[in-house]
Amino acid sequence: MKLIIAVIQPTKLVAVREALERIEVERMTICDSQGFGRQQGRTEIHRGRESTKLVRKIVLEVVVNDDFLDRTVETIAGVARTGPEGTIGDGNIFVLPVEEAVQVNDGVRGPGAV
């Protein structure tokens, strides 16, 4: 089992969610977030001090069994990319191992809980 954390543009959320549903990935957590990476945010001057304004992003968290990993990552990357070559700020995808999964309602453990 793997945890996929995808940081994407807010404008790509609906398209990514629909694409994941088409490949039968229907369980995910969606979080609104702010931050900056290579975009470096936007610099503003407020009360005489320079500060960095954070850029809005969406974070998707998806746990998949190993046989769904490649198609899930490829789907997110393909749909979240802007233009044929992509641009800075399109986002990132991180893949982490999951030691255990447990369904709270019935106690099912392991891959069956995903």
C-alpha positions in Angstrom: 0.0 0.0 0.0 1.2 3.5 -0.8 0.1 7.0 0.3 0.1 9.5 -2.6 0.3 13.1 -1.7 -0.3 15.4 -4.7 0.0 19.2 -4.5 -1.9 20.6 -7.5 -3.4 23.9 -8.8 -6.9 24.6 -7.5 -8.1 24.9 -11.1 -7.2 21.3 -11.8 -9.1 19.7 -8.9 -12.3 18.8 -10.7 -10.4 17.4 -13.7 -8.1 15.3 -11.5 -10.9 14.0 -9.4 -12.9 13.0 -12.5 -9.9 11.3 -14.1 -9.2 9.3 -10.9 -12.8 8.2 -10.7 -12.5 6.9 -14.3 -9.6 4.6 -13.2 -11.6 3.5 -10.2 -9.8 5.5 -7.6 -12.7 7.0 -5.6 -11.4 7.5 -2.1 -9.3 10.5 -1.3 -8.9 13.4 1.0 -8.8 16.9 -0.4 -7.3 19.8 1.6 -7.0 23.5 0.8 -3.5 24.7 1.5 -1.1 27.6 1.0 2.6 27.6 0.4 5.3 28.3 -2.2 8.1 26.4 -3.8 10.0 27.4 -7.0 7.3 30.0 -7.6 8.6 31.8 -4.6 5.1 33.1 -3.8 4.4 36.8 -4.4 6.3 39.5 -2.6 4.2 42.4 -1.1 5.1 45.4 1.0 2.8 45.7 4.0 3.4 48.5 6.5 6.9 49.1 5.1 7.9 45.5 5.4 8.4 43.1 2.6 6.6 39.8 3.0 5.9 36.7 0.9 2.2 36.1 0.1 1.5 32.4 -0.1 0.1 30.7 -3.2 -3.1 28.7 -2.9 -2.8 25.0 -3.7 -4.9 21.8 -3.3 -3.4 18.7 -1.6 -4.9 15.3 -2.5 -4.1 12.4 -0.3 -4.9 9.0 -1.8 -4.0 5.6 -0.4 -3.8 2.8 -3.1 -2.8 -0.8 -3.2 0.5 -1.4 -5.1 -1.2 -2.5 -8.3 -3.0 0.9 -8.6 0.1 3.0 -7.9 1.5 3.6 -11.4 -1.8 4.4 -13.0 -2.8 6.7 -10.2 0.4 8.7 -10.3 0.4 8.9 -14.1 -3.2 10.1 -14.1 -2.6 12.8 -11.6 0.6 14.0 -13.3 -1.0 14.0 -16.8 -4.2 15.8 -15.8 -2.6 18.3 -13.4 0.0 19.4 -15.9 -0.7 22.7 -17.6 0.1 22.6 -21.3 2.1 19.9 -23.1 5.3 20.6 -21.2 3.9 21.9 -17.9 5.0 25.0 -16.0 6.5 25.9 -12.7 3.7 25.8 -10.1 1.9 22.8 -11.6 2.6 20.9 -8.4 4.4 17.8 -7.0 3.5 14.2 -6.3 5.0 12.3 -3.3 4.7 8.6 -2.7 5.1 7.1 0.8 4.8 3.5 2.0 1.8 2.7 4.2 2.5 0.2 7.0 -1.1 -0.6 7.9 -4.6 0.4 7.0 -7.7 -0.2 9.3 -11.3 0.5 8.5 -12.8 2.0 11.6 -16.4 0.7 11.1 -15.6 -3.0 10.8 -12.0 -3.4 11.7 -10.9 -4.7 8.3 -7.1 -4.4 8.1 -4.5 -4.3 5.3 -5.2 -4.0 1.5 -8.8 -4.8 2.0 -9.2 -1.6 4.0 -8.2 0.5 1.1 
